[in-house]
Amino acid sequence: MGYGVVWFKRDLRLHDHAPLAAAAVQGPVLALHCLEPSLWAQSDASAGHLGFLRECLVDLRRALARRGVPLQVVRGEAVEVLEAIHAREPFDTLWSHEEIGVEATWSRDKAVHAWCRARGVRWQEFPNGGVVRRLTDRDRWHGIWEQRMGQPQTVLPDLVPGGPLLPDSEDCGIAVPVHDPWEPPGRQRGGRSVAVPLLQAFLASGASGYRRGMSSPATAPEACSRLSPYLTYGCLGVREVVQAVRRQRARDREGGLRPNRDLEAFESRLHWQAHFMQKLEREPAIAHANMHRGYDGLRDRDGNPEHLEALMAGQTGWPMVDASVAMLRHTGWINFRMRAMLVSVATYPLWLDWHPVGLWLARLFVDYEPGIHWSQIQMQAGTTGINLPRVYNPIKQARDHDPEGHFVRSWLPALRTVPDPWIFEPWRMPDTLRTSTAELGEPSWPQPLVDLPAATREAKARVFAWRALPEVREGKAAVILKHASRAPKAARPRMRRRLPPQPRKPDQLGLDFGETPRP
């Protein structure tokens, strides 16, 4: 009997795994994950991502072993690995989920398609979540998403191992060079065995405090679900999470409880997750080029390298910014509002191009999901052409979301003795206070890189003047047609009149080259 190869990519689970289930019905399976050097050398990859992935693979290997099938983790480019397997023992079908990624994964997939055609291998791909491949009509997307989320989850039949055992396939710790060696020491651990209890606890709590707590970096780690990296690497399926949320909401209704607005808000972000990923599927170029090409030339691509270095080092002089960088470097996570603030400070008062800033943040975010990441970066930088510029004042954000300075002091020990009136603007302290803190052994805090009010006014004036250009205004309609949300009004989240505006992104998540369709 022949066998099929099930290629695990960012779908590292057995639960609701359609390719594995379909392959198992056809016959024996070889379970494969490729550690592809070319992908890990990309400028958005880091050791933090690789460490999390390896923990997910260890977890997946254990789950497959209980089913009698080994997971083969092989270092090598996908085409090379598939060719090595086929040369040892030919197979006729390759099974996998579709992957929504940047140009490197798209190019890889095209190469795999060409190899399959040359070898007579059928590649059977299945949708992964709510993103629709080759969708040209945005009006249809919401209905397809709802249909997919409502379908029964796939039940896995018995598994039978098949195919050859490859050399060096026993160790999930196979070394592969990465672009950025930094690994946040306090990051979340990977694997479905960690993800499922986290989801259960979040639902059992009723997502209590989710809406109120998500905006402050001090309360967000507890208020948010923290499921984002597990969705990114597929330890949890989106349909699985959506249906779990809906079951909990139904139980609440049956129990006579009032509608749970926290769970309603969380479910809406699962919808927006796929909405943003659909942008990347439709136009992969937005990971490196302005969504509205009329904004080309707005900012210098190189920017001021000293400002970028200071931002990455957490030495901008604005305590809320630098504390957020410190937390991010340690944990690999920061809440959505602080993510938006970091990009806003970078692209407005510091006037940096969004792309290098986005690459830096991508490497730090353990939950880096390209489809969400690059759309959100561009929205914040004001280059989508369809969103009003969102400019975050880091001093106001600190006063609004860390009024007593607990977050800033916890991540910036150098400011722990600064009195409350100056904690967010330590450069304004009187000389006598500055001297007294120095006598306590506290290092001096850097002056802000630029004059915040003046630099922000100048940046906003540049952006709004650019938006007013006739060619920029004329190009807006094409972006709306391609990327804007057009869900039926009755199906949109019904929160806008009840709640303050919420960030349109899964909570990590906080929850995107060319016009050619993907293969």
N, C-alpha and C positions, 0 to 999 in steps of 0.2 A: 504493500500500500504506500502511495506517495504521501508527502507531507507538505504543509504550508509554513511559511515564515511569518510570524507575527512580530512586527517591528514596533516596539515601544519607543515613543519619543517623549512628548510632554503629556503623557496619559498613564501615569505610573500607579496603576491600581488594577484590581480584577473586577471590582464592582461596576456594573453597568458599562462594561467594555465590549461594545458591539463587534469590533474586529476579532477579538479573541474568541468570543462566543460563536461567530460565524465560521471561523477557521476550525474550531473544535467540532462543529457539526460535520464539516467536510472530511476530517480525519486527524491524524497526528499533527502536532504543532512543534515548531522550534521557536522559543521565545528569545528575542534579540533586542539588545540596546547597543547602539554604536556611540562610543566616545570619539567624536569627530574633531581632530586637531584643528582643522580649518575654522570650525565654528568657535572653538574655545580661544582661538587667537584673535577673534573679532574685538574691536575696541569697546564693545558693550558688555564683555564677559569678565567675570572676576572669580577669585577663589571662593568668595562667599556663595556664589551660585553653584560652583562645583561641589563644595562641601555639602550644601543642602541636597543637591541631586544625588550624591553618593548615599546619603542616609535614606533617601527615598528608594534607591535601587536595592539597598540591603533589605529594607522592609518588603519590597516587591519580591525579591528572591525568596524570602522566607514564605511568603504567601503562596508563591508558585510551587515551592518545594512541598508544601502540604498537599498540593494537588498532583504531585508526582512529576512535575516538569521543571527542569533547570532553567534559570534565566542566564543567558550567555551575554556577558558584558564584554565587548571587544573594542579595543582602541583601533581606530582606522576610519577612513572616509567611507561613507555608506556604500558607494558603488564598489569599492575595493573589498569591503567585507562581504557584500552580497555575492560578488564574483568568487571569492574564496569558498563560501558555503556551496554555491552552485557547482563549482569545480569538483568538490568532494562528493557531493550527492545532489544531483539536480532536483529542483522543486518547480512547481508550476504556478504557484500563487503566492503573492506577497500581500499581507494584510496589515492595514494601519489606519489610524485616524488621520484626517487632514490636519495640517499644522499651519497656523497663522503666525508667521514670523517675518523677519526682515529679509532683505534681498539675498543674504547668504543662504538662508534655508530655502528660499524660493529657487535659487540657482541649483542648489543641491537636489531638490525635488525634480527639477527638469532633467538633471543628469540621471537620476534614478529611473524616470520614465523612459528615457532613451535606452538605458541598459535593459530594462524590462522588455521593450519592443525587440531589441536585438537578440535577446535570449528566449523570446517566446513566453515570457512570464507575465501572467495577468496580475496587475496591481489593483487590488480592491481597497478603496479608501472610503471611510465613513465620516460623516460630519462629527465634529467635536464641539459640543455646546450649541450656541445659537447663531454662530457665524455661517453665512450662506455663501458657498464658493460660486464664483462667476455670476453673482447677482448683479444685474444691470438696472433694475427698477427698484429704487428704495421704497416705493409705496407698498411693496409686497413683504418687506422684511419683518415688520412687527407680527403679521399673521403667521409667518413661518416660525418665528421664535416661539410664539404661544403654542403652536401645534407641537413643536419639538419638546417644549417643557412639559406638555401634558401627556406625552406618550409614556407607556409603561417602561420601566427600567429593564434593561436586558438581563436575563437570567443566564448564568454561566453553566453550561453542561459539564459533564465529566471531561477531563483532559487526558490525552494520550501523548506522551513524548514522541518526537520524531526528529530525523535529520542527524547530521554529524555533530560531535562535540568538538568545538574549536579550541586550539591552543590558547592559553592565557585568558580563558573565559571564566575563570573561577573567582577572580578577585575584583570586587566592585571598587577597590582603591587603586586601580590601574592609573599610573601617572600620566597626566596630559598637561602640557604647558598652557597657562592662561594669560590673558592680556594684563590683568591686574591681580597681583598676588595678595591683596588685602582681603582678609576674612574677618568680618565683625565678630569679636569674641563673645558677645552676648546675643547672637542671632537665635531665631527659633530653630528647633530641630526638625528635620525632614521625616517624611513617611506617613502613610495612611494610619498607622497605629497611633500616631500623635494627633492626626487631623480629626478622626471620628469622635474621640472624646471631647475635643475642643468644640466641635459643632454641637454635640449633644448638650454640653454645658451652656453654650450660648443660647440655645433654644429653651433649655430648662429654666433659665433665668428670665425668659421672656424678652431677651435683649434689653434688659432694664438699664436705662440711662443712656442708650445708644445715641439718640438724637441730641440730648443735652450734653453728653460728654465727648462727642467725636471731635469737636473743634479745638479743645484745649490739649496741648501736648502733655499736660500733666495728668489728665483724666482719660484721654483717648486709649492708652494701652489696655485699660480695663474695660472701657465702654465699648470699644470696637470688637468685632468678631475675631480678628487676627487670623482669618481663614485665607487671606489673599495668597500667600505662597503655596498653599495646598491646592488652590484652584489653578495657579500658574503652572504647577508641575503635574497637575492632574491626579493628585492623590485623592481628591474629591472631584466628582463630576458636577458641572453646573446644574444639570437637571436634577441630580440627587439632592443638591442643596435647596433648589427652588421648591421641589416637592416636599422636602422636610419642613421648610418654612410654612408652606401652605397647609400642611397637616396640622402644624401647631396652631396656626391661626384658626383652622376649622374647629379644633378642640376647644379653643377659647370661646368661639361663638356658641358651640354646643353647650358649654358650661355656663352660658349666660353672662360671660365677661364682656366688658366694653372692648371695642376694637383696639388691638394693640398697635399703636402708631409707630412704635419702635420697629416691630417686625415688618410693618408695611413699608417703612422707610428703607429697611435693609433689603427687602425683596425688590424694591424699585431700583436699587443700585446693582443688583444682579442683572436686571434688564439693561441698564446703562452700560454695564461691563461689555456685553456683546455688541451694543450699539457702537461703542468706540472701536472695538476690535474689527467690526465690519468696515470701518474706514480704511484700516490697513490692508484688509483683503481687497478692497476696491482699488486702492492706490498705494502700493508699497513704497513709492518714492517719498511719502511724507515722513519717513524715518530719517531723511537727510535733506529734503528740499521743502521749501515753503508750500503749505497746502494751497495758498493763493499765490501763484508765481508773480503776481504784481508787486509782492513785497520783497522780491529779490533786490538786494542792494540797500535795504532799509538800514541794516546794521553791518558793520565791518565784520567779515567772517572771522578774522583773527582777534578782533577786540583788543582790550588791554590785558596782556598776559599777566601783569602783576595783580590786577584785580581778580582775575580767575584763580590765580594761585592763592591769594588771600582768602577768597571764598572757600576754596576746597580745604584750606587749612583751618577754617573757622576763626579767621583773624580779620573780619570785616570791621570790627569795632562796635557793631550793633549787637547787644547781648542776646536778643531773641534769635537772631540769625545764627550766631556762633554756638549758642546752646543747642539749637536744632541740628547743626552739623555734628556737634560732639555726640549727641544721642544717636544720630544716624550712623556715624562711624562705629559706634559701639554695638548697636542692636541690629543694624540693617533695616530699620523701619522707623518711620515718623508718620504722624497722622497727615491726612490730606491737606488740611489748611496750612500746615507748616511746609509741606511740599510746594504748595502753590506760592507761599510767601518766598521760599528760596528762589524759585524761578522768577518771580516778580522782581525781587531785589537784583537778581543777576541781569535781567533783560531791560530794566528801566533805569534806576539810578546808576547802576554800574555799566549799563548799555553794552552788555555782552551778547554775542550771537547765541541763539538758543541751542544750537547743535552740540558744541563742546560741553555746555552745561548739562544738556540732556544725557550725553554719554557718561559724564561723571556720575550723575545721579543713577543712571541705569546700572552702573557697576556696584553702587552701594545698596540699592534696593534689592533685598533678597527676593521680594515678590515681583521683580521686574517682569512685566507683561508688555511686550513691544506695542501691541495694538492699543492698549490704554495709554501707555507712557508717552508715546510721541504725539498722539492727538492732544493730550492734556498739556504737554510742554508747549505746543504751538498755540493752544488756546490762551495759555497764560502769557505767552510772548506777544500775542496780538497779531499773528501771521496767518490765521485761518481765513480771514476775510469775512467771516459770518458771525463772529462773536465780538462783543464790545470788549475793549481792553480792561483787564482786571488788575488793578495796581494795589498791592498790599503795602501799607506803611508798617515797617517792623516794630516801631515804637508803639503805635496804636494797637497792633496785634498783641504785643506783650501786655499792655495795660488791660486789654479786653479779656485775654485768655490766661494770663498768669499774674493777676493783679497784685498779689503779695510777693511775687518774685521767687516762689518756691522752685519752679522748674528751672529758671535761669541759675539760681544758686546751686541747685543739685548737680548741674552739668558744667558749671563754670566756677570751680572753687576759688578762683582768684577774685571773684566778686562777692564772696560770702560775707564780708564785713562792710560792704557798701550799704549805707542807709537807704531805706525804702524810697525816699523822694528821688534818688539818683540811680536806682538800680538798673533802669533801662536806658539811662543816659549818663553813664559814669564820667564822661568827659566834661560834664557841666558841674561836677562837684567843686565846691570852694577849695582853694589851695590848702586851707587849714585841714579840711577833712581828707584831702588827698594825701597830705603828709602823714596824718595819723594812721591811715590804712597801710601806708608804706612801712611805718614803724612796727606794725603788727606782722610784718613779713609778707604782705600780699604784693605780688608783682603789679606793675602799672598796666592799665588796660589800654590797648591801642586806640588811637583816634579813628573815627569813622573814615573810610576810604574817600568819601566825597561828602559834600554838603547835601544832606538828604532832601530837604525841601526844594532847593534850587535844581539839583540834578533830576529829581522826579518831574518837576514842572517842565524842564527842557525836553525830557524824554517823551512825556505825554504830548507836548506840542508837536514833536517830530512825527509821532505815530498818527495823530489826528490829521495833520497836514497831509501825510501820505495817504490816509484813508480817503481824503477828499479829492485826490487826483482822478480825473475822468476815467483813465484806463483801469484804475483800481476799482472804482465803483462799478464799471461795466463788467468786470470779471467776477463779481460777487455771485451773480446768478448761476454761473456754471458750478461753483463750489456748493451752493445750496442744492442744486439738482443732484450732485454726486454724493454729498455727505450729510445733509441735514436730516434731522429726525422728522418723519411725517406719520407718526402713529395716529390712528383714529383718536379723536378727543376722548371718547368714552373709555379708551384703553390706557390713556396716559395716567401716571401716578396721580392720585387725587389728594395731594398734600399741600398744594401751593397756597391755598387760602387758610389753611390751618396752622402752617408752620412757617418760620422764617426760611428764606431760600437755603436749600441744602446743596452741598457739592454733588454734582452729577457724576459720581464715581463710586464704585464699591468701596467700602470703608477703609481699606488699607491705606485697599484698592482704591487701601488707604485707607479699591479693583481695583506699526502703521508704517515697487519702485517702477513706475511706469504705468501706462494704460493697458498693457497687454494682459489678458486674463491669465490666471495661474493655470498650470497644466492639470 
